[in-house]
Amino acid sequence: MDKDTQAKVQLWREKVSEPDLKAELEGLASDDEALNDAFYRDLAFGTAGLRGVLGVGTNRMNVYVVAQATQGVADSLNAHYDKPTLALARDSRLKGEDFQKVAAGVLAANGIHVYVYPRIEPVPTLSFAVRYLHTSAGIVLTASHNPAQYNGYKVYNDNGGQITDEAADEISANIAKVDPFEDVKRMDFEEGLAKGLIEWTPEEVLDSFIQSIKKVSVPGFKADESYSVVYTPLNGTGMECVTRILKEIGVENVTVVPEQAEPDGNFPTCKYPNPEFREALELGLKLADEVKPNLLVATDPDADRMGTAIPHDGEYKLLSGNEMGVLLMDWLANMAESNGEDVARKVAVTTIVSSAMPDALARDKGFELRRVLTGFKYIGDQIDQLKDEGEEDRYLMGFEESYGYLVGTHARDKDAIVAVEMCVEMASDYASRGMDLYEAMEALYQRYGYYLNGTVNAAFPGAAGAQKMAGIMQGLRDNPPAEIGGLKVVGMTDYATGAQMPRVSGLQKEEAQVLPPANVIEFRLEDDNKVIFRPSGTEPKVKAYLFSKGATRAESEAVRDKLQAASEALLS
């Protein structure tokens, strides 16, 4: 440990009063490596806020780090608003309630009126509350789909979207000025309630959220009485809102996985509560074998991502985030056309690392497709642009490959509640025509080509990890490969210097939009294949996003396998 780290450790030994943190610190006394990892840096505050392992230290999530961050947020709000207000929520994560009370107390002590959801709620309900209550900002305590030892802290702007890079930089600078033991203004949560500075979020907010989602239901939708769904909230926040919206649209035959129904931040049934992975769905699949549903849906702990499994020919097929996004985009365009809307006016949005297949859909059906940087806030920005132009009704839907979707403009973040609603309606519609969603996706592949995707994750934990990640990205810039997986590199885009992203449309040529700088490198390969490298914004990983295309599934899979092996080698 260097001297600065040793000084921080000593300061915490003198100042920490919470028994669990004090005991943990004492337990680390003989483990220099673990102690160094807990204190060698301050947990970084970025556009996704904070996310880290629970525990003692400046590089961990604990009440002191949360209080310090909240003081930084409060200082920013008071600098920009005369009488700022804020909406606050949490998911089922461990320490979530403690962090919520600490954050609310700090905000109240800084004269900021705080609306607090009285129980755990999904992330999209926080985005909605900011918009409904017209607050100056929002905070949600969540670590999304990370393992149980994580928690996190996301900040939202006054339009319900995640904060911009500029706002994050300002808050980060404020946080750096705050001593977590001496400079944080504090107020007891109960005192804040008594003084009226802290207020429980009214039930009408959640009721309005559900009704707003119901409004995007396809006109005339009516599920067959026999249509059935198995649902798992993965011990997270989705239970209340998902079951409510399904009942609102007339889907009564819903069976919830009992072991995963109740909120539990330990996530005892799966190590990684991520609906992208089959392991997280095992209990749901076991229950589905018994009740034989038409569809299995799962939401992650903060209910902003949705995963699905489709019964098909005696087995369950899992659809990827890209496949579900493409299916919804195609189906919503078809529904709009059948309802007499001008599909050519519609705008769909996805990210640069999501499937290339939406381009083919847009050219064929005539709607406009916009691509943005990774992060749902950029999709929300596109909705805001349309709203500012008086054309909010043009928005069709948005999705990102990591299982996040938004239909409707009630929120500015991904929303698994509306995704479940739309998925169930879409699946029911296809069922009425004798098709399941796996077959519907196969039909799209056969029409447009097999656009397949994959991801390679290279983890770099600990103090040396950040340097390794930076070295990999710089190496790709300084010495770009001439070929990847035997396919010649025909073009390269370094998004760090900004990039132009043309808008795709079948009926009109749109002006290219300029994307803000990002630490992303794209290698375009022959035969419409591609690999994109990007450090994760929430975990110590570098990701390689693989894009393969073929006339058949086997042909595309063979190319993807080559890209995977080559990308693993580049990241090793």
C-alpha positions as a Python dict, from the first residue, in 0.01 Angstrom:
ca = {
    (1, 'M'): (0, 0, 0),
    (2, 'D'): (119, 350, -76),
    (3, 'K'): (118, 626, 187),
    (4, 'D'): (-208, 782, 67),
    (5, 'T'): (-387, 450, 93),
    (6, 'Q'): (-242, 386, 437),
    (7, 'A'): (-362, 730, 550),
    (8, 'K'): (-717, 658, 429),
    (9, 'V'): (-720, 324, 610),
    (10, 'Q'): (-608, 491, 932),
    (11, 'L'): (-869, 766, 897),
    (12, 'W'): (-1146, 509, 855),
    (13, 'R'): (-1022, 316, 1156),
    (14, 'E'): (-1058, 633, 1362),
    (15, 'K'): (-1390, 752, 1221),
    (16, 'V'): (-1605, 448, 1131),
    (17, 'S'): (-1877, 382, 1388),
    (18, 'E'): (-2107, 127, 1217),
    (19, 'P'): (-2046, -210, 1388),
    (20, 'D'): (-2049, -419, 1069),
    (21, 'L'): (-1806, -192, 885),
    (22, 'K'): (-1583, -159, 1191),
    (23, 'A'): (-1569, -537, 1229),
    (24, 'E'): (-1490, -584, 861),
    (25, 'L'): (-1210, -330, 879),
    (26, 'E'): (-1060, -508, 1177),
    (27, 'G'): (-1088, -838, 991),
    (28, 'L'): (-887, -700, 700),
    (29, 'A'): (-596, -587, 920),
    (30, 'S'): (-376, -883, 819),
    (31, 'D'): (-479, -893, 452),
    (32, 'D'): (-286, -617, 278),
    (33, 'E'): (-409, -709, -69),
    (34, 'A'): (-778, -695, 27),
    (35, 'L'): (-724, -380, 231),
    (36, 'N'): (-549, -213, -60),
    (37, 'D'): (-829, -308, -300),
    (38, 'A'): (-1087, -159, -62),
    (39, 'F'): (-901, 174, -29),
    (40, 'Y'): (-660, 226, -321),
    (41, 'R'): (-907, 456, -496),
    (42, 'D'): (-1244, 622, -446),
    (43, 'L'): (-1532, 437, -611),
    (44, 'A'): (-1563, 616, -944),
    (45, 'F'): (-1873, 825, -1010),
    (46, 'G'): (-1964, 818, -1379),
    (47, 'T'): (-2270, 864, -1597),
    (48, 'A'): (-2407, 541, -1450),
    (49, 'G'): (-2341, 680, -1102),
    (50, 'L'): (-2176, 441, -857),
    (51, 'R'): (-2166, 64, -862),
    (52, 'G'): (-1948, -156, -648),
    (53, 'V'): (-1910, -437, -398),
    (54, 'L'): (-2065, -382, -56),
    (55, 'G'): (-1820, -334, 226),
    (56, 'V'): (-1584, -103, 408),
    (57, 'G'): (-1357, 133, 218),
    (58, 'T'): (-1352, 416, -32),
    (59, 'N'): (-1372, 167, -320),
    (60, 'R'): (-1682, -3, -180),
    (61, 'M'): (-2052, 71, -146),
    (62, 'N'): (-2134, 171, 213),
    (63, 'V'): (-2321, 442, 402),
    (64, 'Y'): (-2023, 679, 399),
    (65, 'V'): (-1968, 656, 25),
    (66, 'V'): (-2343, 698, -33),
    (67, 'A'): (-2355, 1002, 199),
    (68, 'Q'): (-2051, 1157, 30),
    (69, 'A'): (-2201, 1105, -318),
    (70, 'T'): (-2535, 1247, -206),
    (71, 'Q'): (-2367, 1559, -68),
    (72, 'G'): (-2208, 1603, -410),
    (73, 'V'): (-2548, 1566, -578),
    (74, 'A'): (-2706, 1809, -330),
    (75, 'D'): (-2436, 2069, -396),
    (76, 'S'): (-2502, 2045, -771),
    (77, 'L'): (-2879, 2073, -728),
    (78, 'N'): (-2854, 2373, -500),
    (79, 'A'): (-2622, 2540, -751),
    (80, 'H'): (-2875, 2505, -1032),
    (81, 'Y'): (-3219, 2525, -865),
    (82, 'D'): (-3372, 2769, -617),
    (83, 'K'): (-3585, 2505, -445),
    (84, 'P'): (-3473, 2166, -573),
    (85, 'T'): (-3675, 1849, -528),
    (86, 'L'): (-3580, 1488, -585),
    (87, 'A'): (-3746, 1148, -628),
    (88, 'L'): (-3576, 854, -457),
    (89, 'A'): (-3622, 477, -499),
    (90, 'R'): (-3446, 148, -426),
    (91, 'D'): (-3460, -211, -543),
    (92, 'S'): (-3425, -530, -338),
    (93, 'R'): (-3049, -509, -295),
    (94, 'L'): (-2878, -563, 40),
    (95, 'K'): (-2833, -238, 235),
    (96, 'G'): (-3076, -64, -1),
    (97, 'E'): (-3304, 62, 275),
    (98, 'D'): (-3007, 187, 481),
    (99, 'F'): (-2867, 370, 180),
    (100, 'Q'): (-3206, 517, 96),
    (101, 'K'): (-3249, 660, 445),
    (102, 'V'): (-2898, 802, 448),
    (103, 'A'): (-2941, 962, 106),
    (104, 'A'): (-3281, 1109, 196),
    (105, 'G'): (-3141, 1250, 520),
    (106, 'V'): (-2846, 1416, 347),
    (107, 'L'): (-3072, 1570, 84),
    (108, 'A'): (-3315, 1695, 349),
    (109, 'A'): (-3030, 1844, 551),
    (110, 'N'): (-2934, 2037, 237),
    (111, 'G'): (-3287, 2180, 208),
    (112, 'I'): (-3394, 1950, -78),
    (113, 'H'): (-3747, 1810, -67),
    (114, 'V'): (-3734, 1434, -124),
    (115, 'Y'): (-4011, 1201, -244),
    (116, 'V'): (-3935, 844, -133),
    (117, 'Y'): (-4113, 537, -265),
    (118, 'P'): (-4246, 360, 46),
    (119, 'R'): (-4138, 14, -78),
    (120, 'I'): (-3907, -130, -339),
    (121, 'E'): (-4002, -38, -696),
    (122, 'P'): (-3859, -89, -1046),
    (123, 'V'): (-3613, 160, -1192),
    (124, 'P'): (-3859, 279, -1461),
    (125, 'T'): (-4102, 387, -1188),
    (126, 'L'): (-3832, 626, -1064),
    (127, 'S'): (-3788, 772, -1412),
    (128, 'F'): (-4165, 810, -1430),
    (129, 'A'): (-4186, 969, -1082),
    (130, 'V'): (-3932, 1237, -1179),
    (131, 'R'): (-4147, 1330, -1477),
    (132, 'Y'): (-4482, 1298, -1296),
    (133, 'L'): (-4377, 1497, -987),
    (134, 'H'): (-4166, 1745, -1189),
    (135, 'T'): (-3869, 1698, -958),
    (136, 'S'): (-3526, 1844, -1023),
    (137, 'A'): (-3359, 1502, -1019),
    (138, 'G'): (-3392, 1140, -919),
    (139, 'I'): (-3179, 878, -747),
    (140, 'V'): (-3228, 503, -750),
    (141, 'L'): (-3026, 260, -541),
    (142, 'T'): (-2964, -45, -757),
    (143, 'A'): (-2694, -266, -904),
    (144, 'S'): (-2918, -393, -1182),
    (145, 'H'): (-2835, -759, -1256),
    (146, 'N'): (-2500, -778, -1077),
    (147, 'P'): (-2437, -1052, -817),
    (148, 'A'): (-2565, -1017, -462),
    (149, 'Q'): (-2249, -858, -320),
    (150, 'Y'): (-2306, -543, -531),
    (151, 'N'): (-2514, -231, -486),
    (152, 'G'): (-2518, 94, -678),
    (153, 'Y'): (-2643, 451, -707),
    (154, 'K'): (-2786, 606, -1025),
    (155, 'V'): (-2869, 972, -1071),
    (156, 'Y'): (-3138, 1098, -1309),
    (157, 'N'): (-3195, 1444, -1456),
    (158, 'D'): (-3514, 1649, -1440),
    (159, 'N'): (-3656, 1473, -1745),
    (160, 'G'): (-3625, 1124, -1599),
    (161, 'G'): (-3317, 1021, -1797),
    (162, 'Q'): (-2977, 930, -1663),
    (163, 'I'): (-2754, 1233, -1624),
    (164, 'T'): (-2524, 1358, -1899),
    (165, 'D'): (-2147, 1325, -1897),
    (166, 'E'): (-2121, 1694, -1808),
    (167, 'A'): (-2353, 1660, -1510),
    (168, 'A'): (-2167, 1349, -1394),
    (169, 'D'): (-1836, 1537, -1417),
    (170, 'E'): (-1977, 1822, -1209),
    (171, 'I'): (-2112, 1587, -942),
    (172, 'S'): (-1786, 1391, -941),
    (173, 'A'): (-1590, 1713, -887),
    (174, 'N'): (-1823, 1805, -600),
    (175, 'I'): (-1782, 1461, -442),
    (176, 'A'): (-1403, 1498, -456),
    (177, 'K'): (-1430, 1807, -235),
    (178, 'V'): (-1637, 1629, 32),
    (179, 'D'): (-1480, 1461, 333),
    (180, 'P'): (-1729, 1180, 408),
    (181, 'F'): (-1679, 1221, 784),
    (182, 'E'): (-1661, 1600, 821),
    (183, 'D'): (-1834, 1772, 528),
    (184, 'V'): (-2162, 1583, 486),
    (185, 'K'): (-2476, 1755, 612),
    (186, 'R'): (-2698, 1496, 779),
    (187, 'M'): (-3052, 1464, 909),
    (188, 'D'): (-3223, 1165, 1062),
    (189, 'F'): (-3480, 1015, 825),
    (190, 'E'): (-3763, 1035, 1077),
    (191, 'E'): (-3677, 1398, 1150),
    (192, 'G'): (-3692, 1472, 780),
    (193, 'L'): (-4039, 1315, 762),
    (194, 'A'): (-4155, 1516, 1063),
    (195, 'K'): (-4029, 1841, 910),
    (196, 'G'): (-4191, 1769, 575),
    (197, 'L'): (-3857, 1768, 392),
    (198, 'I'): (-3897, 1395, 326),
    (199, 'E'): (-4231, 1275, 189),
    (200, 'W'): (-4354, 932, 92),
    (201, 'T'): (-4424, 919, -281),
    (202, 'P'): (-4806, 917, -326),
    (203, 'E'): (-4966, 594, -448),
    (204, 'E'): (-5117, 786, -739),
    (205, 'V'): (-4770, 800, -896),
    (206, 'L'): (-4745, 423, -927),
    (207, 'D'): (-5111, 401, -1036),
    (208, 'S'): (-5039, 654, -1310),
    (209, 'F'): (-4730, 461, -1415),
    (210, 'I'): (-4938, 148, -1468),
    (211, 'Q'): (-5205, 338, -1658),
    (212, 'S'): (-4944, 505, -1879),
    (213, 'I'): (-4811, 164, -1975),
    (214, 'K'): (-5159, 33, -2039),
    (215, 'K'): (-5209, 315, -2292),
    (216, 'V'): (-4944, 168, -2522),
    (217, 'S'): (-5129, -162, -2536),
    (218, 'V'): (-5216, -241, -2897),
    (219, 'P'): (-5570, -117, -2971),
    (220, 'G'): (-5819, -400, -2959),
    (221, 'F'): (-5579, -644, -2791),
    (222, 'K'): (-5752, -932, -2620),
    (223, 'A'): (-5564, -1240, -2511),
    (224, 'D'): (-5723, -1580, -2548),
    (225, 'E'): (-5855, -1697, -2209),
    (226, 'S'): (-5631, -2002, -2228),
    (227, 'Y'): (-5315, -1800, -2290),
    (228, 'S'): (-5078, -1857, -1998),
    (229, 'V'): (-4754, -1706, -1872),
    (230, 'V'): (-4494, -1817, -1619),
    (231, 'Y'): (-4321, -1518, -1461),
    (232, 'T'): (-4020, -1475, -1233),
    (233, 'P'): (-3903, -1146, -1079),
    (234, 'L'): (-3576, -1318, -974),
    (235, 'N'): (-3628, -1200, -612),
    (236, 'G'): (-3632, -840, -733),
    (237, 'T'): (-3880, -557, -777),
    (238, 'G'): (-4091, -667, -1073),
    (239, 'M'): (-4362, -866, -894),
    (240, 'E'): (-4603, -583, -810),
    (241, 'C'): (-4595, -398, -1143),
    (242, 'V'): (-4573, -696, -1379),
    (243, 'T'): (-4868, -878, -1226),
    (244, 'R'): (-5068, -554, -1221),
    (245, 'I'): (-5012, -471, -1587),
    (246, 'L'): (-5084, -824, -1704),
    (247, 'K'): (-5412, -814, -1514),
    (248, 'E'): (-5489, -471, -1664),
    (249, 'I'): (-5459, -607, -2019),
    (250, 'G'): (-5668, -913, -1939),
    (251, 'V'): (-5402, -1181, -1899),
    (252, 'E'): (-5523, -1367, -1593),
    (253, 'N'): (-5344, -1700, -1630),
    (254, 'V'): (-5010, -1604, -1473),
    (255, 'T'): (-4804, -1842, -1258),
    (256, 'V'): (-4522, -1688, -1055),
    (257, 'V'): (-4211, -1890, -965),
    (258, 'P'): (-4264, -1918, -586),
    (259, 'E'): (-3895, -1941, -485),
    (260, 'Q'): (-3821, -1616, -669),
    (261, 'A'): (-4140, -1423, -593),
    (262, 'E'): (-4035, -1242, -275),
    (263, 'P'): (-3768, -969, -274),
    (264, 'D'): (-3437, -1102, -144),
    (265, 'G'): (-3108, -923, -201),
    (266, 'N'): (-2916, -1245, -135),
    (267, 'F'): (-3065, -1392, -455),
    (268, 'P'): (-3054, -1741, -301),
    (269, 'T'): (-3169, -1924, -613),
    (270, 'C'): (-2906, -1795, -859),
    (271, 'K'): (-2562, -1641, -822),
    (272, 'Y'): (-2615, -1401, -1111),
    (273, 'P'): (-2975, -1273, -1129),
    (274, 'N'): (-2950, -1182, -1497),
    (275, 'P'): (-3239, -1285, -1725),
    (276, 'E'): (-2994, -1307, -2016),
    (277, 'F'): (-2862, -1637, -1879),
    (278, 'R'): (-3035, -1972, -1876),
    (279, 'E'): (-2900, -2048, -1527),
    (280, 'A'): (-3111, -1764, -1381),
    (281, 'L'): (-3422, -1910, -1545),
    (282, 'E'): (-3378, -2271, -1433),
    (283, 'L'): (-3652, -2259, -1167),
    (284, 'G'): (-3884, -2088, -1414),
    (285, 'L'): (-3812, -2353, -1675),
    (286, 'K'): (-3875, -2629, -1421),
    (287, 'L'): (-4212, -2474, -1332),
    (288, 'A'): (-4291, -2428, -1700),
    (289, 'D'): (-4240, -2800, -1754),
    (290, 'E'): (-4523, -2854, -1507),
    (291, 'V'): (-4776, -2589, -1610),
    (292, 'K'): (-4701, -2578, -1986),
    (293, 'P'): (-4732, -2200, -2044),
    (294, 'N'): (-4728, -2022, -2378),
    (295, 'L'): (-4442, -1803, -2257),
    (296, 'L'): (-4186, -1766, -1977),
    (297, 'V'): (-4078, -1412, -1889),
    (298, 'A'): (-3825, -1291, -1633),
    (299, 'T'): (-3726, -947, -1509),
    (300, 'D'): (-3396, -858, -1344),
    (301, 'P'): (-3378, -727, -984),
    (302, 'D'): (-3451, -363, -1073),
    (303, 'A'): (-3700, -464, -1345),
    (304, 'D'): (-3551, -267, -1629),
    (305, 'R'): (-3446, -574, -1832),
    (306, 'M'): (-3655, -866, -1954),
    (307, 'G'): (-3560, -1217, -2064),
    (308, 'T'): (-3784, -1477, -2227),
    (309, 'A'): (-3805, -1850, -2299),
    (310, 'I'): (-4028, -1989, -2573),
    (311, 'P'): (-4171, -2343, -2568),
    (312, 'H'): (-4089, -2484, -2911),
    (313, 'D'): (-4092, -2846, -3030),
    (314, 'G'): (-4065, -2990, -2680),
    (315, 'E'): (-3786, -2760, -2554),
    (316, 'Y'): (-3742, -2400, -2442),
    (317, 'K'): (-3568, -2154, -2673),
    (318, 'L'): (-3422, -1840, -2517),
    (319, 'L'): (-3439, -1528, -2729),
    (320, 'S'): (-3148, -1286, -2710),
    (321, 'G'): (-3188, -917, -2636),
    (322, 'N'): (-3120, -841, -3000),
    (323, 'E'): (-3377, -1094, -3120),
    (324, 'M'): (-3649, -963, -2889),
    (325, 'G'): (-3567, -605, -2994),
    (326, 'V'): (-3592, -695, -3364),
    (327, 'L'): (-3915, -889, -3310),
    (328, 'L'): (-4077, -600, -3122),
    (329, 'M'): (-3959, -345, -3377),
    (330, 'D'): (-4099, -545, -3668),
    (331, 'W'): (-4425, -626, -3491),
    (332, 'L'): (-4488, -271, -3370),
    (333, 'A'): (-4428, -137, -3722),
    (334, 'N'): (-4676, -392, -3855),
    (335, 'M'): (-4931, -302, -3586),
    (336, 'A'): (-4893, 69, -3661),
    (337, 'E'): (-4953, 5, -4029),
    (338, 'S'): (-5257, -215, -3962),
    (339, 'N'): (-5400, 64, -3743),
    (340, 'G'): (-5374, 313, -4026),
    (341, 'E'): (-5061, 496, -3909),
    (342, 'D'): (-4796, 617, -4150),
    (343, 'V'): (-4503, 388, -4075),
    (344, 'A'): (-4268, 611, -4276),
    (345, 'R'): (-4308, 877, -4002),
    (346, 'K'): (-4201, 641, -3725),
    (347, 'V'): (-3862, 654, -3556),
    (348, 'A'): (-3699, 353, -3393),
    (349, 'V'): (-3380, 382, -3190),
    (350, 'T'): (-3108, 136, -3098),
    (351, 'T'): (-2740, 145, -3006),
    (352, 'I'): (-2418, 106, -3201),
    (353, 'V'): (-2350, -231, -3033),
    (354, 'S'): (-2697, -373, -3101),
    (355, 'S'): (-2787, -598, -3395),
    (356, 'A'): (-2738, -473, -3752),
    (357, 'M'): (-3070, -634, -3849),
    (358, 'P'): (-3286, -327, -3769),
    (359, 'D'): (-3118, -148, -4062),
    (360, 'A'): (-3268, -408, -4295),
    (361, 'L'): (-3609, -370, -4128),
    (362, 'A'): (-3600, 9, -4163),
    (363, 'R'): (-3508, -4, -4530),
    (364, 'D'): (-3781, -256, -4601),
    (365, 'K'): (-4064, -101, -4398),
    (366, 'G'): (-3970, 263, -4448),
    (367, 'F'): (-3940, 385, -4088),
    (368, 'E'): (-3638, 581, -3967),
    (369, 'L'): (-3374, 409, -3758),
    (370, 'R'): (-3137, 605, -3536),
    (371, 'R'): (-2830, 459, -3366),
    (372, 'V'): (-2682, 604, -3050),
    (373, 'L'): (-2400, 527, -2807),
    (374, 'T'): (-2440, 250, -2551),
    (375, 'G'): (-2657, 357, -2260),
    (376, 'F'): (-3031, 402, -2254),
    (377, 'K'): (-3001, 771, -2172),
    (378, 'Y'): (-2907, 826, -2536),
    (379, 'I'): (-3230, 658, -2647),
    (380, 'G'): (-3413, 884, -2404),
    (381, 'D'): (-3238, 1183, -2560),
    (382, 'Q'): (-3387, 1090, -2898),
    (383, 'I'): (-3736, 1090, -2746),
    (384, 'D'): (-3666, 1435, -2602),
    (385, 'Q'): (-3554, 1559, -2942),
    (386, 'L'): (-3874, 1436, -3099),
    (387, 'K'): (-4076, 1596, -2821),
    (388, 'D'): (-3896, 1930, -2866),
    (389, 'E'): (-3983, 1913, -3236),
    (390, 'G'): (-4349, 1843, -3155),
    (391, 'E'): (-4319, 1491, -3296),
    (392, 'E'): (-4319, 1268, -2989),
    (393, 'D'): (-4582, 1050, -3158),
    (394, 'R'): (-4322, 945, -3415),
    (395, 'Y'): (-4139, 734, -3156),
    (396, 'L'): (-4194, 365, -3225),
    (397, 'M'): (-3966, 196, -2974),
    (398, 'G'): (-3607, 170, -2856),
    (399, 'F'): (-3390, -119, -2747),
    (400, 'E'): (-3036, -217, -2658),
    (401, 'E'): (-2879, -558, -2696),
    (402, 'S'): (-2848, -606, -2319),
    (403, 'Y'): (-3221, -689, -2286),
    (404, 'G'): (-3345, -334, -2236),
    (405, 'Y'): (-3656, -204, -2417),
    (406, 'L'): (-3884, 99, -2408),
    (407, 'V'): (-4219, 128, -2582),
    (408, 'G'): (-4406, 451, -2507),
    (409, 'T'): (-4268, 779, -2378),
    (410, 'H'): (-4373, 755, -2013),
    (411, 'A'): (-4010, 706, -1905),
    (412, 'R'): (-3662, 788, -2026),
    (413, 'D'): (-3501, 461, -1928),
    (414, 'K'): (-3548, 98, -2023),
    (415, 'D'): (-3860, -59, -1877),
    (416, 'A'): (-3915, -431, -1828),
    (417, 'I'): (-4276, -373, -1720),
    (418, 'V'): (-4384, -236, -2057),
    (419, 'A'): (-4154, -491, -2223),
    (420, 'V'): (-4344, -778, -2058),
    (421, 'E'): (-4675, -622, -2163),
    (422, 'M'): (-4563, -584, -2525),
    (423, 'C'): (-4398, -925, -2539),
    (424, 'V'): (-4709, -1099, -2408),
    (425, 'E'): (-4931, -911, -2655),
    (426, 'M'): (-4697, -991, -2942),
    (427, 'A'): (-4667, -1358, -2846),
    (428, 'S'): (-5045, -1384, -2810),
    (429, 'D'): (-5093, -1228, -3153),
    (430, 'Y'): (-4851, -1472, -3315),
    (431, 'A'): (-5015, -1761, -3128),
    (432, 'S'): (-5350, -1666, -3282),
    (433, 'R'): (-5180, -1716, -3619),
    (434, 'G'): (-5030, -2050, -3523),
    (435, 'M'): (-4674, -1928, -3458),
    (436, 'D'): (-4455, -1898, -3152),
    (437, 'L'): (-4193, -1624, -3112),
    (438, 'Y'): (-3906, -1854, -3204),
    (439, 'E'): (-4078, -1931, -3533),
    (440, 'A'): (-4153, -1562, -3586),
    (441, 'M'): (-3783, -1482, -3543),
    (442, 'E'): (-3684, -1759, -3784),
    (443, 'A'): (-3920, -1610, -4041),
    (444, 'L'): (-3741, -1274, -4008),
    (445, 'Y'): (-3402, -1440, -4043),
    (446, 'Q'): (-3513, -1617, -4358),
    (447, 'R'): (-3642, -1291, -4500),
    (448, 'Y'): (-3352, -1060, -4412),
    (449, 'G'): (-3057, -1291, -4349),
    (450, 'Y'): (-2913, -1447, -4035),
    (451, 'Y'): (-2777, -1149, -3844),
    (452, 'L'): (-2628, -1316, -3536),
    (453, 'N'): (-2450, -1162, -3242),
    (454, 'G'): (-2220, -1264, -2963),
    (455, 'T'): (-2025, -1107, -2680),
    (456, 'V'): (-1680, -1174, -2539),
    (457, 'N'): (-1616, -1049, -2186),
    (458, 'A'): (-1262, -1013, -2053),
    (459, 'A'): (-1255, -930, -1681),
    (460, 'F'): (-978, -720, -1525),
    (461, 'P'): (-1051, -682, -1151),
    (462, 'G'): (-842, -518, -883),
    (463, 'A'): (-606, -225, -874),
    (464, 'A'): (-417, -329, -1190),
    (465, 'G'): (-731, -399, -1392),
    (466, 'A'): (-798, -43, -1505),
    (467, 'Q'): (-445, -11, -1644),
    (468, 'K'): (-477, -338, -1833),
    (469, 'M'): (-808, -230, -1984),
    (470, 'A'): (-663, 104, -2094),
    (471, 'G'): (-363, -75, -2244),
    (472, 'I'): (-583, -308, -2448),
    (473, 'M'): (-786, -23, -2594),
    (474, 'Q'): (-475, 183, -2671),
    (475, 'G'): (-315, -118, -2832),
    (476, 'L'): (-611, -163, -3065),
    (477, 'R'): (-579, 204, -3163),
    (478, 'D'): (-203, 204, -3212),
    (479, 'N'): (-180, -134, -3381),
    (480, 'P'): (-520, -215, -3534),
    (481, 'P'): (-553, -570, -3668),
    (482, 'A'): (-549, -622, -4045),
    (483, 'E'): (-789, -912, -4009),
    (484, 'I'): (-1006, -1066, -3737),
    (485, 'G'): (-1101, -1433, -3755),
    (486, 'G'): (-964, -1459, -4107),
    (487, 'L'): (-1184, -1174, -4230),
    (488, 'K'): (-1017, -866, -4370),
    (489, 'V'): (-1071, -537, -4185),
    (490, 'V'): (-1222, -301, -4443),
    (491, 'G'): (-1294, -7, -4214),
    (492, 'M'): (-1233, 124, -3862),
    (493, 'T'): (-1411, 384, -3652),
    (494, 'D'): (-1263, 518, -3330),
    (495, 'Y'): (-1556, 674, -3147),
    (496, 'A'): (-1316, 847, -2906),
    (497, 'T'): (-1282, 1127, -3159),
    (498, 'G'): (-1658, 1142, -3223),
    (499, 'A'): (-1831, 976, -3516),
    (500, 'Q'): (-2107, 1039, -3765),
    (501, 'M'): (-2389, 787, -3762),
    (502, 'P'): (-2621, 800, -4064),
    (503, 'R'): (-2992, 758, -4001),
    (504, 'V'): (-3133, 465, -4196),
    (505, 'S'): (-3467, 492, -4376),
    (506, 'G'): (-3631, 318, -4666),
    (507, 'L'): (-3803, 628, -4800),
    (508, 'Q'): (-3578, 924, -4730),
    (509, 'K'): (-3215, 1013, -4682),
    (510, 'E'): (-3159, 1161, -4339),
    (511, 'E'): (-2868, 1378, -4231),
    (512, 'A'): (-2610, 1189, -4027),
    (513, 'Q'): (-2609, 1257, -3654),
    (514, 'V'): (-2282, 1330, -3475),
    (515, 'L'): (-2223, 1110, -3172),
    (516, 'P'): (-2036, 1236, -2867),
    (517, 'P'): (-1687, 1090, -2801),
    (518, 'A'): (-1679, 744, -2645),
    (519, 'N'): (-1412, 486, -2568),
    (520, 'V'): (-1531, 247, -2840),
    (521, 'I'): (-1351, 102, -3143),
    (522, 'E'): (-1534, -58, -3435),
    (523, 'F'): (-1374, -283, -3696),
    (524, 'R'): (-1584, -343, -4007),
    (525, 'L'): (-1501, -668, -4180),
    (526, 'E'): (-1566, -807, -4523),
    (527, 'D'): (-1908, -960, -4604),
    (528, 'D'): (-2098, -728, -4364),
    (529, 'N'): (-1940, -867, -4048),
    (530, 'K'): (-1812, -653, -3762),
    (531, 'V'): (-1648, -647, -3418),
    (532, 'I'): (-1676, -362, -3166),
    (533, 'F'): (-1454, -328, -2857),
    (534, 'R'): (-1573, -131, -2556),
    (535, 'P'): (-1487, -119, -2183),
    (536, 'S'): (-1793, -180, -1965),
    (537, 'G'): (-1931, 126, -1790),
    (538, 'T'): (-2037, -68, -1480),
    (539, 'E'): (-1794, -360, -1439),
    (540, 'P'): (-1415, -407, -1476),
    (541, 'K'): (-1445, -567, -1818),
    (542, 'V'): (-1359, -507, -2180),
    (543, 'K'): (-1630, -634, -2412),
    (544, 'A'): (-1610, -742, -2772),
    (545, 'Y'): (-1942, -730, -2957),
    (546, 'L'): (-1957, -974, -3247),
    (547, 'F'): (-2171, -923, -3559),
    (548, 'S'): (-2196, -1201, -3816),
    (549, 'K'): (-2422, -1240, -4118),
    (550, 'G'): (-2495, -1540, -4336),
    (551, 'A'): (-2752, -1684, -4572),
    (552, 'T'): (-2808, -1969, -4325),
    (553, 'R'): (-2781, -2001, -3948),
    (554, 'A'): (-2492, -2246, -3981),
    (555, 'E'): (-2301, -2009, -4207),
    (556, 'S'): (-2346, -1715, -3971),
    (557, 'E'): (-2262, -1924, -3663),
    (558, 'A'): (-1938, -2042, -3824),
    (559, 'V'): (-1833, -1682, -3884),
    (560, 'R'): (-1933, -1582, -3531),
    (561, 'D'): (-1726, -1865, -3383),
    (562, 'K'): (-1420, -1739, -3571),
    (563, 'L'): (-1482, -1384, -3452),
    (564, 'Q'): (-1519, -1506, -3095),
    (565, 'A'): (-1189, -1698, -3096),
    (566, 'A'): (-1006, -1405, -3254),
    (567, 'S'): (-1157, -1152, -3011),
    (568, 'E'): (-1067, -1367, -2711),
    (569, 'A'): (-709, -1371, -2835),
    (570, 'L'): (-704, -993, -2881),
    (571, 'L'): (-833, -942, -2527),
    (572, 'S'): (-609, -1201, -2362),
}
